[in-house]
Amino acid sequence: MARAGSGGGLGREFRWLWAAYAVSAFGTRLSFDALPLLAVLVLHVGPTEVSALAAAGLAVGAAVAVPLGPWVEFHRKRPVMISMDLVRCAALLSVPAAYALDLLTFPQLLLVAMVVAVADITFTAASGACLKFLVPQEHLVAANGRFEATTWTTTMLGPPLGGAAMGLFGPVVTVLIDAASYLLSAAGIRAIGAKEPRPTGSNEPRPTRSKETHAAPPRKPATGTTPRLRLGDLLDGWRYILRDPALRPLFLNSVLVNALIMAPAPLLLMLMVGQLGFAPWQYGLAFAVPCVGGLIGSRLSRPLVARYGQDRVVRVAGTLRACWPLGLAFVGAGPAGLVLVMVVELGLITCIGVFNPVLATQRLTRTPPDRVARTLTAWSVTGKLTTAAMTALWGVLAAVTTPRTAIATAGLLLLTTPLFLLPHRHRERPDARTDNSRDLNRA
């Protein structure tokens, strides 16, 4: 069966995948920081517990997800995605249930954050492999651009609407909506309907098809070969990334840039709201309005690639996105300070909107289908662990110096990250080239 997108369009199957992503992304953005807010408003915990809730969810979730990458590789991806949606739904539903019974505790919030983090990483790994199957290589930039535009649209609209909903209907309403969004996402993925091939190395029996009535019967798994998860499989994603001359610099750059952007974020909150006197709604506005840059950037990514090529777009957009955050160290009080933050964030988010779809496309193009889940898991785990560690480190740096100094330090370090994007010569990996050409022929 041909993949969706043959004939020049992205196809019905992709539209279902996109719709599933859109509804779950909106639920997630609507419930932005819902667990920390519950911890503060309902359980009245202090800043140490709130920081632990953020860091533990990232770090423990990433560590647990490490063995799941190889496991996902050897299973059909859509059932995995549906399962992860249902796991996230069940975990989140436990929060309003406990709240209604007056049984909500901080350890429960911590456990929910960890479970959701593990499911997020696993779902992302499976969805990347699913996208590569559904969409031909020449349409990947367009498909990733649509996901990027959806991300920024929901980021722009979700938090303000979620804050209003919490004010009108209570502190757990956004958690309920987020849980429902995962149910709708699971239904959308189920509706894709296209036949998914058996993963390479899988022990699953081949599905019986009407066309194969005269073919040999399905092979049974060989006795004694059921365990597929070996120690080497846990590290295979990292080995593949670090051995690939094109993926390696992209990996190092993206992990460092994301961590250096996210690590000072709590400090900027303290600086703007705590020291400079901005109201919480002004702080939210300063980061919601610039999200329009993500829509602009995601729409520009495809024509820019068509005109200049993927490598040049990655280098230029990746370099420009590293230049903006240093400006946040100079934010002052009053309207001028608010405008400065909006301008800096608009420039940063626009560059990210261009960069991310092209990065995602190069990552999928360079990775053969039988390694996509492991590669994406390794990438995601490294990013989350690095961000968690650097967020904690930057908190210490701000305590020793000042929040403004810590923000400036992150901005200065970001200026060095484009060194990873310097032009380099590399040849296409034989395994990726062979698998991609086979995919295109099948389409």
C-alpha positions in Angstrom: 0.0 0.0 0.0 1.4 3.4 -0.9 2.1 5.8 1.8 0.1 9.0 2.3 1.4 11.8 0.2 1.9 9.9 -3.0 0.6 12.0 -5.8 2.0 15.2 -4.5 -0.1 15.9 -1.4 0.4 15.1 2.2 -2.7 12.9 2.2 -5.6 11.9 4.5 -3.4 9.8 6.8 -1.1 12.7 7.5 -4.1 14.9 8.2 -5.3 12.6 10.9 -1.8 12.5 12.4 -1.7 16.3 12.3 -5.1 16.6 13.8 -4.1 14.3 16.7 -1.0 16.3 17.3 -3.0 19.6 17.2 -5.6 18.6 19.8 -3.0 17.1 22.2 -0.7 20.1 21.8 -3.6 22.5 22.5 -4.5 20.5 25.7 -0.9 20.6 26.8 -0.5 24.4 26.3 -3.9 25.1 27.9 -2.7 23.3 31.0 0.8 24.9 30.9 2.4 24.7 34.3 -0.8 23.2 35.8 1.0 20.8 38.1 3.3 23.5 39.6 0.3 25.8 40.0 -1.6 23.1 41.8 1.4 22.5 44.0 1.5 26.2 45.0 -2.2 27.0 45.1 -3.6 23.8 46.6 -0.7 22.2 48.5 1.0 25.5 49.4 4.5 24.1 48.8 7.7 26.3 48.6 10.1 27.1 45.8 12.2 24.0 46.5 9.4 21.6 45.9 8.3 23.5 42.8 11.8 23.3 41.3 12.0 19.6 42.2 8.7 19.0 40.4 10.1 20.5 37.2 13.5 18.9 37.4 12.4 15.4 38.5 9.8 15.1 35.8 12.5 15.8 33.2 15.4 13.9 34.7 13.6 10.7 35.9 11.3 10.6 32.9 14.3 10.8 30.6 16.2 8.1 32.4 13.2 5.7 32.4 12.6 6.4 28.7 16.1 5.2 27.7 15.3 1.5 27.4 12.0 2.3 25.7 13.7 3.6 22.5 14.8 0.1 21.4 11.5 -1.4 22.5 9.6 1.1 20.3 11.9 0.3 17.4 10.7 -3.3 17.3 7.0 -2.6 17.6 4.4 -1.0 15.3 4.4 2.7 16.0 0.7 3.6 16.0 -0.3 1.2 18.8 2.6 2.5 20.8 1.4 6.1 20.2 -2.2 5.2 21.2 -0.9 3.5 24.3 1.1 6.5 25.4 -1.9 8.8 24.9 -4.0 6.5 27.1 -1.2 6.4 29.7 -1.0 10.2 29.8 -4.8 10.5 30.0 -5.0 8.1 33.0 -2.1 9.7 34.8 -3.6 13.2 34.5 -7.2 12.0 35.4 -5.8 10.8 38.7 -5.1 14.4 39.7 -8.7 15.8 39.6 -10.0 12.6 41.1 -7.6 12.9 44.1 -8.5 16.7 44.3 -12.2 15.9 44.4 -11.6 13.4 47.2 -9.3 15.8 49.1 -6.5 13.2 48.7 -4.1 15.2 46.5 -0.5 15.1 47.6 2.8 16.4 46.4 4.3 12.9 45.8 1.3 12.1 43.5 2.1 15.3 41.5 5.7 14.2 41.3 4.7 10.7 40.1 2.3 12.1 37.5 5.0 14.4 36.1 7.4 11.5 35.7 4.9 9.3 34.0 3.8 12.0 31.6 7.5 12.8 30.8 8.2 9.1 30.0 5.1 8.8 27.8 6.0 12.1 26.1 9.5 10.8 25.1 8.1 7.5 24.0 5.3 9.0 21.9 7.7 11.4 20.2 10.1 8.6 19.2 7.2 6.6 17.8 5.6 9.6 16.0 8.8 10.4 14.2 9.0 6.9 12.8 5.3 7.1 11.9 5.7 10.4 10.1 8.6 9.0 8.0 6.4 6.1 6.9 3.4 8.3 6.1 5.1 11.2 4.3 7.5 10.9 1.4 10.9 12.5 1.8 10.3 15.4 -0.5 7.3 16.5 1.6 8.9 16.2 5.1 9.8 19.9 5.3 6.2 20.8 4.6 4.9 18.3 7.1 7.3 19.4 9.8 6.5 23.0 9.1 2.8 22.3 9.8 3.7 20.7 13.1 5.9 23.7 14.0 3.1 26.2 13.1 0.7 24.2 15.3 3.1 24.3 18.2 3.4 28.0 18.1 -0.3 28.6 17.6 -1.2 26.5 20.6 1.6 28.1 22.6 0.2 31.6 21.8 -3.4 30.7 22.6 -3.2 28.0 25.2 -1.7 29.6 28.3 -4.0 32.7 28.4 -7.1 30.6 27.8 -5.9 28.1 30.4 -5.4 30.9 33.0 -8.9 32.2 32.3 -10.4 28.7 32.6 -8.7 28.1 35.9 -10.0 31.5 37.2 -13.5 30.6 36.2 -13.8 26.9 36.9 -11.2 26.0 39.4 -7.6 24.8 39.5 -8.0 21.3 38.0 -10.1 22.1 34.9 -7.1 22.5 32.6 -5.8 19.1 33.7 -9.2 17.6 32.8 -9.1 19.2 29.4 -5.5 18.0 28.8 -6.5 14.4 29.7 -9.5 14.6 27.3 -7.2 15.9 24.6 -5.1 12.7 24.8 -8.2 10.6 24.3 -9.0 12.6 21.2 -5.4 12.2 20.0 -5.6 8.5 20.4 -8.8 8.4 18.4 -7.2 10.5 15.6 -4.2 8.1 15.4 -6.5 5.1 15.3 -8.3 6.8 12.4 -5.2 6.9 10.3 -5.9 3.4 9.1 -3.0 2.8 6.7 -1.3 -0.6 6.9 1.9 -0.3 8.9 4.8 -2.6 7.9 6.2 -5.0 10.4 9.3 -3.3 12.0 12.7 -4.7 11.0 13.8 -7.2 13.6 10.3 -7.5 15.0 9.0 -10.9 16.2 5.5 -10.0 15.3 3.9 -12.3 12.8 3.2 -10.8 9.4 -0.4 -9.8 8.9 -2.5 -12.0 6.6 -3.5 -10.2 3.4 -5.9 -11.2 0.7 -3.2 -10.7 -1.9 -1.0 -13.3 -0.2 -3.4 -16.3 -0.2 -0.9 -18.3 -2.3 2.1 -17.1 -0.4 4.0 -19.0 2.2 2.4 -18.9 5.7 3.6 -16.2 8.1 6.8 -17.0 9.8 6.7 -17.8 13.4 9.1 -16.1 15.8 12.2 -18.3 16.2 12.3 -20.0 19.6 14.5 -18.3 22.1 14.6 -15.0 20.1 11.8 -13.2 22.0 14.1 -10.9 24.0 15.0 -8.1 21.7 16.3 -5.5 24.2 20.0 -5.9 24.6 22.5 -3.7 26.4 23.9 -2.5 23.1 20.4 -1.4 22.0 20.2 1.1 24.8 23.2 3.0 23.4 22.5 2.4 19.7 20.7 5.8 19.3 23.7 7.7 20.7 26.2 5.7 18.7 24.3 6.4 15.5 24.1 10.1 16.1 27.7 10.5 17.2 29.0 8.5 14.2 27.1 10.5 11.6 29.1 13.5 10.5 25.9 15.5 9.7 23.8 14.5 12.8 26.5 14.9 15.3 27.0 18.7 15.1 23.2 19.3 14.8 22.7 17.1 17.9 25.3 19.0 20.0 24.1 22.4 18.8 20.4 21.7 19.4 20.9 20.2 22.9 23.1 23.1 24.1 21.0 25.8 22.6 17.7 24.5 24.0 19.3 24.1 27.5 20.9 27.6 27.4 17.5 29.1 26.4 15.5 27.2 29.0 17.9 27.3 32.0 17.5 31.0 32.6 13.7 31.0 32.1 12.9 30.8 35.8 15.4 33.5 36.5 13.8 35.8 34.0 10.5 35.3 35.7 12.1 36.3 39.0 13.7 39.3 37.5 10.6 40.6 35.7 8.0 39.8 38.3 10.0 39.8 41.5 12.5 42.7 40.9 11.2 44.9 38.1 7.5 44.8 39.2 5.8 43.4 36.1 2.4 42.0 36.7 1.9 38.3 35.9 -0.4 39.1 33.0 2.3 41.4 31.6 4.9 38.6 31.9 2.5 36.2 30.1 1.8 38.7 27.4 5.5 39.3 26.8 5.9 35.7 25.8 2.5 35.0 24.2 2.5 37.8 21.6 6.0 36.9 20.1 4.7 33.3 19.3 3.4 34.8 16.1 7.0 34.6 15.0 6.8 30.8 15.2 4.0 30.9 12.7 5.9 33.2 10.4 9.1 31.1 10.6 7.4 27.8 10.0 5.7 29.2 6.9 9.0 30.5 5.6 11.0 27.3 6.2 9.8 25.5 3.1 10.3 28.3 0.5 13.7 29.1 2.1 14.8 25.5 1.7 13.6 25.4 -1.9 15.7 28.5 -2.7 18.8 28.1 -0.6 18.9 24.4 0.4 18.6 22.7 3.8 22.2 23.1 4.9 22.4 26.9 4.4 19.0 27.5 6.1 20.1 25.4 9.1 23.4 27.4 9.4 21.8 30.8 9.0 18.7 30.3 11.1 20.7 28.4 13.7 23.2 31.2 14.0 20.6 33.9 14.2 18.6 32.2 16.9 21.7 32.2 19.2 22.1 36.0 18.9 18.9 37.1 20.5 18.7 35.8 24.1 21.6 38.0 25.3 19.3 41.0 24.9 17.1 39.7 27.8 19.9 40.6 30.3 19.2 44.3 29.6 15.5 44.3 30.3 14.4 47.2 32.5 11.2 48.3 34.2 8.2 49.8 32.5 6.8 49.7 28.9 10.3 49.9 27.4 11.4 46.7 29.2 8.2 44.9 28.1 8.8 45.9 24.5 12.4 44.8 24.7 11.4 41.3 25.8 8.8 41.1 23.1 11.2 42.1 20.4 13.9 39.7 21.6 11.5 36.8 21.9 9.9 37.6 18.5 13.3 37.4 16.8 14.3 34.3 18.7 11.0 32.4 18.0 11.0 33.4 14.4 14.4 31.9 13.9 13.4 28.8 15.8 10.3 28.5 13.6 12.5 28.4 10.6 15.2 26.1 12.1 13.1 23.4 13.8 11.2 22.0 10.7 14.5 21.8 8.7 16.3 20.1 11.6 13.5 17.6 12.0 13.6 16.8 8.3 17.4 16.4 8.2 17.2 14.1 11.2 14.6 11.9 9.7 16.3 11.9 6.3 19.7 10.9 7.7 18.2 8.1 9.9 17.0 4.8 8.4 13.6 3.6 9.4 14.9 0.8 11.6 16.8 3.3 13.8 14.4 6.3 14.0 12.8 5.5 17.4 16.2 4.8 19.0 17.7 8.0 17.5 14.8 10.2 18.5 14.7 8.7 22.0 18.5 9.3 22.5 18.1 12.9 21.2 15.1 13.7 23.5 16.6 12.0 26.6 19.8 13.9 26.2 18.0 17.2 25.7 15.8 16.8 28.8 18.6 15.7 31.0 20.8 18.5 29.9 18.1 21.1 30.4 17.3 19.7 33.9 21.0 19.8 34.9 21.6 23.3 33.5 18.4 24.7 35.0 19.6 23.6 38.5 23.2 24.9 37.8 21.8 28.3 36.7 19.8 28.5 39.8 23.0 28.2 41.8 24.8 30.7 39.6 22.0 33.2 40.2 22.2 32.7 43.9 25.9 33.3 43.9 25.7 36.3 41.6 22.4 37.8 40.4 19.6 36.6 38.1 20.7 39.2 35.5 24.3 38.0 35.6 23.1 34.4 35.1 20.9 35.4 32.2 23.8 37.3 30.6 26.1 34.3 31.0 23.7 32.0 29.2 23.4 34.6 26.4 27.2 34.8 26.0 27.6 31.1 25.9 24.8 30.8 23.3 27.0 33.0 21.0 29.5 30.1 20.8 27.0 27.5 19.7 27.0 28.3 15.9 30.5 26.9 15.8 28.8 23.5 15.6 27.0 24.6 12.4 30.1 25.6 10.5 30.1 24.1 6.9 31.6 20.6 6.8 31.9 18.0 4.1 30.1 14.7 4.7 28.9 11.9 2.5 25.5 10.4 2.8 25.3 7.3 5.0 24.8 4.3 2.9 22.2 2.8 5.2 20.1 6.0 5.3 20.4 6.5 1.5 19.3 2.9 0.7 16.4 3.0 3.1 15.2 6.4 1.9 15.3 5.4 -1.7 13.4 2.2 -0.9 10.7 4.3 0.9 10.3 6.6 -2.1 10.0 3.7 -4.5 7.3 2.2 -2.3 5.4 5.5 -2.4 
